[in-house]
């Protein structure tokens, strides 16, 4: 995870800045499409003659798109193989078999 500073200028109200900041989480960092905002760590508001400016310190994480390759360690591959080996496929039911409920009734 990395940290990034973002700014917002000439907001008329603090609510405008708060709405913008809350909507950032989970979205691409402006100007850096490969990164997504994870959380707002800290912020500072500055009163101006016409409203407010804000500086936000945000945690960001690199985002993999569909074209990105994923590298797996050998230990990851072994765990995946173990997990998928334990998944049992349900037996195929035959139409001539009857279902027997736990109470012993057949259907």
C-alpha positions as CSV (number, residue, x, y, z in Angstrom):
1,X,0.0,0.0,0.0
2,X,1.2,3.5,-0.8
3,X,0.2,7.0,0.3
4,X,-0.9,9.8,-2.1
5,X,-1.9,13.4,-1.5
6,X,-4.9,14.8,-3.4
7,X,-6.3,18.3,-3.5
8,X,-9.7,20.0,-4.0
9,X,-9.9,23.7,-4.8
10,X,-12.7,26.3,-4.7
11,X,-15.4,24.3,-2.9
12,X,-18.3,26.4,-1.8
13,X,-19.1,24.2,1.3
14,X,-17.4,21.7,3.6
15,X,-20.1,19.3,2.6
16,X,-19.0,19.5,-1.0
17,X,-15.5,18.4,0.0
18,X,-16.7,15.7,2.3
19,X,-18.9,14.2,-0.4
20,X,-16.0,14.3,-2.9
21,X,-13.7,12.6,-0.3
22,X,-16.2,9.9,0.6
23,X,-16.8,9.1,-3.1
24,X,-13.0,8.6,-3.7
25,X,-12.8,5.4,-1.8
26,X,-12.7,2.4,-4.2
27,X,-12.2,4.6,-7.3
28,X,-9.2,5.3,-9.4
29,X,-6.7,7.9,-8.2
30,X,-7.1,11.0,-10.5
31,X,-4.3,10.8,-13.0
32,X,-3.3,7.3,-12.0
33,X,-5.8,4.8,-13.3
34,X,-3.7,1.8,-12.1
35,X,-4.3,2.8,-8.4
36,X,-7.4,2.8,-6.3
37,X,-8.1,4.8,-3.2
38,X,-8.3,2.5,-0.1
39,X,-9.0,5.1,2.6
40,X,-8.7,8.7,3.5
41,X,-5.9,8.9,6.2
42,X,-5.9,12.6,7.0
43,X,-7.3,15.8,5.6
44,X,-6.9,19.6,6.1
45,X,-9.4,22.3,5.2
46,X,-8.3,25.8,4.3
47,X,-10.8,28.7,4.4
48,X,-10.5,31.0,1.3
49,X,-12.3,34.2,0.4
50,X,-14.7,32.3,-1.8
51,X,-15.1,29.0,0.1
52,X,-12.7,26.1,1.0
53,X,-9.7,24.2,-0.4
54,X,-8.7,20.8,1.0
55,X,-5.7,18.5,1.0
56,X,-6.2,14.8,1.6
57,X,-3.7,12.1,2.4
58,X,-5.0,8.8,1.1
59,X,-3.9,5.2,1.1
60,X,-3.8,3.8,-2.4
61,X,-3.3,0.3,-3.8
62,X,-2.2,-0.8,-7.2
63,X,-5.2,-2.2,-9.1
64,X,-4.8,-5.1,-11.5
65,X,-6.9,-4.9,-14.7
66,X,-8.0,-7.8,-16.9
67,X,-4.8,-7.5,-19.0
68,X,-2.4,-7.8,-16.0
69,X,-0.6,-11.0,-15.4
70,X,-0.7,-12.5,-11.9
71,X,2.4,-14.2,-10.6
72,X,1.8,-17.1,-8.2
73,X,4.5,-18.5,-5.9
74,X,5.0,-22.2,-5.8
75,X,3.5,-22.3,-2.3
76,X,0.4,-20.5,-3.6
77,X,0.0,-23.1,-6.3
78,X,0.3,-26.0,-3.8
79,X,-2.4,-24.5,-1.6
80,X,-4.7,-24.0,-4.6
81,X,-4.1,-27.6,-5.7
82,X,-4.9,-28.9,-2.2
83,X,-8.1,-26.9,-1.9
84,X,-9.4,-27.9,-5.3
85,X,-8.5,-31.6,-4.7
86,X,-10.7,-31.6,-1.6
87,X,-13.8,-30.4,-3.5
88,X,-16.0,-33.4,-4.1
89,X,-18.3,-33.5,-7.1
90,X,-21.8,-34.5,-6.1
91,X,-22.7,-38.0,-7.4
92,X,-24.9,-38.1,-10.5
93,X,-28.4,-39.2,-9.6
94,X,-30.2,-41.7,-11.7
95,X,-33.9,-41.2,-12.5
96,X,-34.7,-44.8,-11.3
97,X,-33.3,-44.1,-7.8
98,X,-35.7,-43.0,-5.1
99,X,-34.9,-40.3,-2.6
100,X,-35.2,-41.4,1.0
101,X,-35.8,-38.7,3.5
102,X,-34.2,-38.8,7.0
103,X,-37.6,-40.0,8.4
104,X,-37.4,-43.1,6.1
105,X,-40.0,-42.0,3.6
106,X,-39.2,-42.7,-0.1
107,X,-40.1,-40.3,-2.9
